[in-house]
Amino acid sequence: MNKIWLSCIPPITHTLMRKSLPILLGVVASIAVLFLWYQLSVQEQLNIAALTRSEATTIEINLSHELTNRIRALQRMAKRWENSNGTPRELWEKDADTYINDFYGYRAIEYIDPSYHVSWIVPLAGNEAAQNLDLSQEPRRQITLKIAQELRQPIVTGTISLVQGGKGFLVSVPLFVGDRFDGFILGVFQFPVLFEGILPISKGYKIQIYDRNQLIYSQGSSSLSNLKQTSVFQAYGVNWQIEVYPNLALLAETKSLLPNVVLVAGLISAWLLAIVVYLVQLSYHRIRKFKQTNRQLKWEINQRKEIETALAISQSRFAGILDIASDAIISIDENYIITLFNQGAERIFGYKSQEILGKPLSLLLPERFAKSHENYVQNYSRTSGETRQMAERGEIFGRRKDGTEFPAEASISKLNINGEMIFTTFLRDITDRKRSEIELRQAKEEAEAANLAKSIFLANMSHELRTPLNIILGFTQVMERDRLLTPNQREDLETIRRSGDHLLSLINDILDLSKIETGHYTLEETAFDLIALLHSLKSMLSERASSKKLQLIFDISPKVPQFIITDAQKLRQILLNLLSNAIKFTNQGSVILQVTETTTIIPSSSTRLQFQVKDTGVGIATEELETIFDAFVQAQAGKESVNGTGLGLTISRKLLELIGGEISVRSTLGQGSTFTFTLPVTITNAINIEPEQNDRPIIGIVSDRPQPRILVVDDRKENRLLLVKLLLRSGFVVREAGNGQEAIQLWQEWQPDLIFMDIRMPILDGCEATRQIRAMETEPTTIIIALSAQASEGDRLLALNAGCNYYISKPFQEKTLFITMKEYLGVEYIYAEPKLTVKQQPDSSVSLVNQFTEYDPKLLYLLKKEWFTEMENSAVCGDDVAIRKLIDQIPPDLSKLAIYLTKLVDNYQFEQIIESLSTLSASN
């Protein structure tokens, strides 16, 4: 029919059509290219609009989330107020300051009393204009507050002018304790501060926020208004309109060259096509055209065969992967019919592929999850095609052939094949993992329970040991002030005090180790004089070293800074542990402390110091070096010593870890040991260095003011007696109470200046008594010092939160008690004249030696030669325990000699003991 139709066309018209065909094709192709270019340009504009819309939505979500967080922070403060029956101002301001630091955007947090006056403001700086502001005189704010009070829920105002300046809004949260109305917590927000903290600076958009056609915030440079996207934020009565405009920078960034490339390339291709057609028409060699077409067909056939072969190979590989995969791989169609079920799925579910293919997916799901799974797949089919985890909708469970369920994790993907949607799931049985997680959680809970039990045991043990120890050490200090004591009695008291201090040291070592292990040991960095600390240690230890004829050398590099900031007490404890061990286990030679500066840390005010303690002692065996820092573990030399708990090195290492340091040891058995540790410090100057305290005994108070009234509260009579005696002898007026209830009654009648309050008491404990006193005070004028044998951080915080001004652990030192009273009461003390040390009393020692040389030689014969030899050897080794045993062997007729030697060994003056023995030996 085409031939008949063509035969009807005149030859001239047919020739004209043939010649004009290339031009027509070029025009049509050009129109198609222009249409495609227009579509790409429109798509580009749509993409920019989508980005802008997404930005507007993100801003709306951020505003909702951040504003909700801030309002909930204010609600938490209100809840704490309700639970605590009102919050003290200091604690309230601390909470408010914490929220202001944690959540940027607050201009201030204010407490409004029930009469609508602004009472408390945090921070006060910059908000002075709101102090004592009467909101009842401002109708708009008063209405908002009344609505919040009546509804008992937070209310957000519209845009207002803040008294601090600028525009913003207020969040009012009413305070109720039961049905009692206590006022409001008022959050003050200034628009620029809030929005600049919440919204990141966007270089691609201009952002404007309106409140009822009033512009309240703007960010960004010039933009195109025709691409504006608008979002409305509505929450808590707020109605803000968010307008986002793409700016020129975003347009330049998202601008694609593709439309222009398509336009140019398309037009060129169109007219090239026209030229080709024209050239083809000029060709009159039809045979060549047929051959060319034939070759093209053969090539296409070969290409198709190669593609089919490659596809078959690919399918074989895919099938092999499916078979060896341990996870289940399952595919379903749009009707939830299973189309793929690999061997991993067979192992997990118990079905053979022949049993399950063509069956609904619900066979593999628990009935309660079947419907929700279908909804999830439907929603996923309408989203973009990325793979996603299915666990985001909650826990996933599968059902095996035998009906048992198991937990699983799965991911799902989709593929559109010829218009049909195929969903594929990769699923893994996580039964074993869930079981391990449960076992791990149970083990963690058991460990935490054990740790809590240990902490409770140590706390109780500390309280039970410290209570009698407080009485022993306290009355020792009281009796030492008695001027009528004989030298023997003072010697006995000194022995009791030393033994009590040693027991207290052991208790503190165990508690320190427990605190470090449980993370309750805190870092207390202060500025101090490092050189002075080292000199004090040398003065303390030099006598012990010289008594063993050891050289104690402190080699301090000139580059070591004098004034530093770190935890001085912990550094002192570490050095004292290491140096004491070195002297203890060194019988001859020297003990050297080297201090150097290793590296300077950026900033330049920080540096790292290295401390090396070297000795020429007995050394440590190689096999013992690995465990030398473990708790209660001692080297062989330590086991042979009768003193020590094996905690010194453990505590030293843990303290160093706490302050950021490291410790190591090198040792050769029989030659000595070197302990090296480094720690970071901050260099400072000499200001703010606290002076040393006066150690002279206090015998009274300066009487230029009324005598301070002190109330002692303790359920144990002996504890009260100790404090009463100490205070009465120093000139204070003292009364005592046996429990918190008696303390409140005496406080009301007597109005003491200071109360020493025990924490654990029957009837009414110290914390509750303190709270009741603080509640009855119009102003907190009475100083309350907590006294407790608990000695734990939690007990200290409990006392301070109850209203105590300070906390002292039992047993306490007398000077700690008086220093605290001086700080809080401002009293000045009268001190006793300083006593001369043993080194400052050579004449008495010489006179005693002279008395021994005047003994009847027959009395000296009572001491055997072996006794002199053992005594001299013990003095050379610095073994004070062995010396005391030998002193016990001295006959009663030589009691003065025993007293004299006891004084020397108490002060570690082993060299004078050796000289005295030489004198006695010569006279014998």
PyMOL commands that set and color helices and strands:
alter all, ss='L'
color gray80, all
select helices_A, chain A and resi 2-8+11-83+89-102+128-130+135-137+139-151+191-198+225-227+248-254+258-282+286-324+343-349+353-356+361-364+367-381+390-393+431-480+487-518+530-547+568-584+622-625+636-640+648-658+717-729+740-750+766-776+793-802+814-825+842-853+857-860+865-877+880-887+892-906+910-923
alter helices_A, ss='H'
color red, helices_A
select strands_A, chain A and resi 106-112+118-122+155-156+160-161+167-177+180-190+205-211+214-219+229-235+238-246+328-332+338-341+388-389+396-399+405-417+420-429+526-529+551-556+563-566+590-601+606-615+662-668+672-683+698-701+709-713+733-737+754-758+783-788+806-809+829-831
alter strands_A, ss='S'
color yellow, strands_A
deselect
rebuild
show_as cartoon
